[in-house]
Amino acid sequence: MTDQNLIGKINVTGLALPSEFKQFIDNGASQAVALWNPIDLGYSAIYLANDLIKGEEAKPSAVFSIGRVGEITLDDTNSAPMAAPFQFDKSNIEEFSKIY
């Protein structure tokens, strides 16, 4: 969008590290970008592992509470997203680009 002078006409978004995408938030080529939050994913994984150790059964349609992140429902392959992606935009890209 930057090279073709299409900033403001088309918004680019996706999954990216804030440090690598900051320039596109700054120049207006994108309003926001997302990234899986490793803190939430780790928290969710440990919470779920604890339930499994205590005897909860992982089976299709099983519902698990994962604390502050919410609940997950396993699909027919016993999979579920364990946390929503974190969004970076003009309000926080500066701070997080220094971390990630």
N, CA, C and O of each residue as an XYZ file, in Angstrom:
400
protein
N       0.820     -1.169      0.000
C       0.000      0.000      0.000
C       0.877      1.251      0.000
O       0.563      2.250     -0.647
N       1.962      1.174      0.726
C       2.874      2.316      0.782
C       3.498      2.573     -0.588
O       3.480      3.704     -1.075
N       4.043      1.541     -1.202
C       4.726      1.691     -2.493
C       3.783      2.114     -3.613
O       4.204      2.797     -4.546
N       2.529      1.724     -3.536
C       1.556      2.033     -4.590
C       0.727      3.281     -4.273
O      -0.230      3.587     -4.983
N       1.092      3.997     -3.213
C       0.363      5.208     -2.798
C      -1.126      4.934     -2.556
O      -1.984      5.715     -2.967
N      -1.415      3.838     -1.896
C      -2.795      3.463     -1.613
C      -3.154      3.617     -0.135
O      -4.199      3.133      0.301
N      -2.304      4.281      0.632
C      -2.588      4.511      2.051
C      -3.870      5.329      2.158
O      -4.028      6.351      1.489
N      -4.774      4.868      3.001
C      -6.060      5.529      3.175
C      -7.147      4.963      2.273
O      -8.334      5.201      2.500
N      -6.749      4.225      1.265
C      -7.725      3.604      0.354
C      -7.934      2.139      0.689
O      -9.040      1.619      0.541
N      -6.885      1.474      1.136
C      -6.937      0.062      1.512
C      -6.221     -0.081      2.849
O      -5.125      0.449      3.034
N      -6.841     -0.797      3.773
C      -6.238     -1.029      5.085
C      -5.603     -2.412      5.119
O      -6.251     -3.397      4.764
N      -4.355     -2.500      5.538
C      -3.638     -3.761      5.655
C      -3.654     -4.186      7.117
O      -3.443     -3.369      8.013
N      -3.903     -5.461      7.349
C      -3.860     -5.987      8.706
C      -3.436     -7.446      8.659
O      -3.276     -8.010      7.576
N      -3.254     -8.055      9.804
C      -2.856     -9.449      9.872
C      -2.207     -9.740     11.204
O      -2.435     -9.031     12.185
N      -1.395    -10.789     11.240
C      -0.625    -11.145     12.429
C       0.816    -10.734     12.199
O       1.415    -11.100     11.187
N       1.380     -9.972     13.134
C       2.760     -9.496     12.973
C       3.324     -9.051     14.310
O       2.587     -8.737     15.246
N       4.643     -9.031     14.377
C       5.312     -8.471     15.544
C       5.172     -6.955     15.510
O       5.331     -6.349     14.449
N       4.881     -6.334     16.636
C       4.739     -4.879     16.656
C       5.989     -4.149     16.165
O       5.889     -3.127     15.487
N       7.162     -4.676     16.508
C       8.400     -4.011     16.086
C       8.572     -4.017     14.573
O       9.156     -3.091     14.009
N       8.070     -5.050     13.916
C       8.196     -5.142     12.463
C       7.074     -4.404     11.732
O       7.215     -4.075     10.555
N       5.966     -4.145     12.421
C       4.807     -3.555     11.771
C       4.580     -2.100     12.146
O       3.739     -1.432     11.545
N       5.317     -1.602     13.129
C       5.125     -0.241     13.639
C       5.137      0.805     12.534
O       4.325      1.731     12.552
N       6.031      0.673     11.587
C       6.133      1.668     10.516
C       4.835      1.807      9.724
O       4.527      2.893      9.233
N       4.074      0.726      9.595
C       2.833      0.755      8.822
C       1.668      1.331      9.629
O       0.739      1.906      9.062
N       1.722      1.175     10.944
C       0.748      1.855     11.806
C       1.062      3.346     11.780
O       0.166      4.178     11.639
N       2.343      3.670     11.918
C       2.773      5.079     11.943
C       2.446      5.817     10.646
O       2.040      6.978     10.683
N       2.620      5.150      9.492
C       2.390      5.866      8.234
C       0.941      5.772      7.753
O       0.597      6.330      6.711
N       0.080      5.062      8.516
C      -1.334      5.000      8.186
C      -1.722      3.887      7.226
O      -2.891      3.787      6.854
N      -0.777      3.046      6.813
C      -1.107      1.938      5.911
C      -1.978      0.898      6.611
O      -2.683      0.130      5.956
N      -1.928      0.874      7.932
C      -2.730     -0.057      8.706
C      -3.275      0.636      9.942
O      -2.619      1.486     10.545
N      -4.490      0.252     10.303
C      -5.092      0.774     11.533
C      -4.713     -0.085     12.739
O      -4.617      0.411     13.862
N      -4.498     -1.385     12.491
C      -4.190     -2.302     13.591
C      -3.621     -3.601     13.044
O      -3.820     -3.952     11.881
N      -2.909     -4.303     13.916
C      -2.354     -5.611     13.621
C      -2.518     -6.446     14.887
O      -2.652     -5.893     15.979
N      -2.511     -7.745     14.756
C      -2.724     -8.605     15.923
C      -1.576     -9.587     16.087
O      -0.800     -9.826     15.162
N      -1.489    -10.145     17.276
C      -0.480    -11.153     17.586
C      -1.006    -11.974     18.752
O      -1.634    -11.439     19.666
N      -0.746    -13.280     18.718
C      -1.123    -14.102     19.857
C      -0.321    -13.653     21.061
O       0.890    -13.458     20.964
N      -0.976    -13.488     22.181
C      -0.338    -13.036     23.401
C       0.258    -14.241     24.130
O      -0.488    -15.075     24.644
N       1.592    -14.347     24.183
C       2.197    -15.523     24.818
C       1.875    -15.635     26.305
O       1.888    -16.737     26.853
N       1.592    -14.529     26.960
C       1.223    -14.571     28.379
C      -0.124    -15.276     28.528
O      -0.275    -16.161     29.371
N      -1.108    -14.881     27.705
C      -2.426    -15.523     27.769
C      -2.365    -16.985     27.333
O      -3.032    -17.833     27.924
N      -1.578    -17.285     26.314
C      -1.474    -18.670     25.853
C      -0.833    -19.559     26.911
O      -1.298    -20.674     27.148
N       0.223    -19.080     27.545
C       0.866    -19.850     28.616
C      -0.062    -20.054     29.796
O      -0.151    -21.153     30.342
N      -0.753    -18.993     30.188
C      -1.721    -19.073     31.280
C      -2.793    -20.110     30.953
O      -3.120    -20.956     31.786
N      -3.335    -20.041     29.743
C      -4.389    -20.961     29.322
C      -3.899    -22.402     29.304
O      -4.609    -23.305     29.747
N      -2.693    -22.622     28.795
C      -2.138    -23.976     28.711
C      -1.963    -24.590     30.100
O      -2.287    -25.759     30.306
N      -1.458    -23.815     31.043
C      -1.256    -24.322     32.404
C      -2.598    -24.587     33.081
O      -2.764    -25.602     33.758
N      -3.544    -23.685     32.902
C      -4.875    -23.866     33.483
C      -5.514    -25.148     32.963
O      -6.066    -25.931     33.736
N      -5.436    -25.361     31.643
C      -6.008    -26.551     31.021
C      -5.263    -27.814     31.470
O      -5.891    -28.827     31.780
N      -3.934    -27.756     31.505
C      -3.146    -28.914     31.943
C      -3.529    -29.321     33.366
O      -3.621    -30.511     33.670
N      -3.750    -28.347     34.223
C      -4.149    -28.640     35.599
C      -5.479    -29.396     35.635
O      -5.631    -30.354     36.394
N      -6.441    -28.966     34.816
C      -7.726    -29.680     34.746
C      -7.538    -31.117     34.267
O      -8.154    -32.040     34.800
N      -6.692    -31.299     33.267
C      -6.461    -32.644     32.732
C      -5.771    -33.542     33.760
O      -6.097    -34.723     33.875
N      -4.825    -32.983     34.500
C      -4.149    -33.749     35.558
C      -5.146    -34.178     36.623
O      -5.032    -35.266     37.188
N      -6.128    -33.317     36.897
C      -7.140    -33.627     37.913
C      -8.200    -34.605     37.402
O      -9.112    -34.968     38.145
N      -8.089    -35.035     36.142
C      -8.992    -36.066     35.641
C     -10.062    -35.610     34.669
O     -10.852    -36.432     34.205
N     -10.112    -34.330     34.346
C     -11.076    -33.887     33.333
C     -10.740    -34.579     32.012
O      -9.570    -34.783     31.691
N     -11.764    -34.934     31.257
C     -11.553    -35.655     30.003
C     -11.606    -34.704     28.812
O     -12.537    -33.912     28.669
N     -10.585    -34.798     27.961
C     -10.561    -34.021     26.723
C     -11.272    -34.835     25.650
O     -10.756    -35.852     25.187
N     -12.448    -34.384     25.264
C     -13.221    -35.069     24.227
C     -14.009    -34.014     23.459
O     -14.241    -32.920     23.973
N     -14.420    -34.332     22.242
C     -15.189    -33.364     21.467
C     -16.379    -32.812     22.252
O     -17.102    -33.555     22.916
N     -16.565    -31.511     22.163
C     -17.642    -30.762     22.830
C     -17.400    -30.531     24.318
O     -18.238    -29.914     24.976
N     -16.278    -31.006     24.872
C     -15.977    -30.740     26.279
C     -15.719    -29.247     26.454
O     -15.080    -28.609     25.617
N     -16.221    -28.709     27.543
C     -16.046    -27.293     27.853
C     -15.100    -27.182     29.041
O     -15.286    -27.852     30.057
N     -14.089    -26.337     28.909
C     -13.117    -26.114     29.976
C     -13.078    -24.637     30.327
O     -13.057    -23.779     29.445
N     -13.068    -24.348     31.611
C     -12.840    -22.984     32.076
C     -11.337    -22.753     32.084
O     -10.583    -23.585     32.588
N     -10.900    -21.634     31.530
C      -9.469    -21.302     31.581
C      -9.275    -19.951     32.276
O      -8.618    -19.039     31.774
N      -9.888    -19.882     33.463
C      -9.698    -18.728     34.332
C     -10.078    -17.409     33.705
O     -11.147    -17.282     33.109
N      -9.213    -16.433     33.834
C      -9.504    -15.070     33.373
C      -9.644    -14.953     31.863
O     -10.151    -13.947     31.366
N      -9.199    -15.972     31.122
C      -9.293    -15.946     29.663
C     -10.698    -16.346     29.207
O     -11.116    -15.957     28.117
N     -11.437    -17.114     30.014
C     -12.799    -17.501     29.668
C     -12.987    -18.998     29.605
O     -12.461    -19.738     30.436
N     -13.742    -19.443     28.611
C     -14.002    -20.861     28.423
C     -13.631    -21.268     27.006
O     -13.642    -20.456     26.081
N     -13.302    -22.550     26.860
C     -13.084    -23.109     25.523
C     -13.958    -24.343     25.375
O     -14.265    -25.025     26.353
N     -14.351    -24.615     24.153
C     -15.084    -25.832     23.828
C     -14.272    -26.578     22.771
O     -13.968    -26.035     21.708
N     -13.931    -27.810     23.072
C     -13.131    -28.600     22.147
C     -13.950    -28.966     20.908
O     -15.136    -29.280     21.006
N     -13.300    -28.920     19.744
C     -13.971    -29.316     18.503
C     -13.817    -30.824     18.292
O     -13.363    -31.530     19.192
N     -14.188    -31.314     17.125
C     -14.159    -32.763     16.893
C     -12.753    -33.347     16.801
O     -12.595    -34.566     16.732
N     -11.724    -32.489     16.800
C     -10.339    -32.975     16.841
C      -9.702    -32.706     18.210
O      -8.485    -32.807     18.365
N     -10.535    -32.362     19.198
C     -10.086    -32.006     20.547
C      -9.209    -30.755     20.560
O      -8.297    -30.641     21.379
N      -9.480    -29.836     19.671
C      -8.730    -28.584     19.591
C      -9.645    -27.401     19.895
O     -10.861    -27.478     19.722
N      -9.038    -26.308     20.351
C      -9.776    -25.065     20.588
C      -8.774    -23.928     20.706
O      -7.679    -24.126     21.231
N      -9.130    -22.734     20.225
C      -8.249    -21.578     20.455
C      -8.267    -21.254     21.943
O      -9.334    -21.205     22.555
N      -7.089    -21.033     22.532
C      -7.022    -20.840     23.976
C      -6.964    -19.389     24.415
O      -6.980    -19.107     25.614
N      -6.898    -18.470     23.475
C      -6.918    -17.056     23.840
C      -7.093    -16.250     22.564
O      -6.666    -16.665     21.486
N      -7.712    -15.124     22.697
C      -7.881    -14.240     21.535
C      -6.571    -13.520     21.245
O      -5.780    -13.287     22.159
N      -6.332    -13.165     19.988
C      -5.123    -12.391     19.696
C      -5.204    -10.995     20.315
O      -6.290    -10.457     20.530
N      -4.053    -10.434     20.591
C      -3.957     -9.088     21.156
C      -3.802     -8.104     20.003
O      -3.032     -8.352     19.075
N      -4.520     -7.002     20.056
C      -4.483     -6.018     18.970
C      -3.541     -4.863     19.305
O      -3.546     -4.333     20.416
N      -2.737     -4.493     18.316
C      -1.838     -3.350     18.423
C      -2.321     -2.277     17.455
O      -2.611     -2.558     16.292
N      -2.403     -1.047     17.948
C      -2.821      0.078     17.119
C      -2.064      1.324     17.566
O      -1.097      1.219     18.321
N      -2.487      2.499     17.112
C      -1.769      3.733     17.457
C      -1.660      3.950     18.960
O      -0.712      4.580     19.429
N      -2.625      3.430     19.721
C      -2.631      3.662     21.164
C      -1.566      2.870     21.920
O      -1.222      3.230     23.046
N      -1.033      1.794     21.320
C      -0.091      0.960     22.082
C       1.102      0.434     21.282
O       1.970     -0.234     21.844
N       1.157      0.725     19.979
C       2.226      0.165     19.144
C       3.617      0.626     19.590
O       4.576     -0.142     19.524
N       3.722      1.846     20.031
C       5.026      2.378     20.472
C       5.570      1.559     21.645
O       6.725      1.135     21.632
N       4.747      1.347     22.632
C       5.152      0.594     23.835
C       5.540     -0.843     23.484
O       6.602     -1.314     23.890
N       4.689     -1.537     22.736
C       4.929     -2.947     22.467
C       5.998     -3.193     21.405
O       6.586     -4.274     21.365
N       6.256     -2.222     20.557
C       7.312     -2.408     19.560
C       8.693     -2.470     20.225
O       9.648     -2.970     19.632
N       8.790     -1.973     21.425
C      10.054     -2.032     22.179
C      10.236     -3.398     22.852
O      11.343     -3.760     23.249
N       9.146     -4.144     22.974
C       9.169     -5.437     23.662
C       9.268     -6.595     22.671
O      10.076     -7.508     22.843
N       8.429     -6.544     21.625
C       8.354     -7.624     20.644
C       8.917     -7.171     19.324
O       8.942     -7.944     18.366
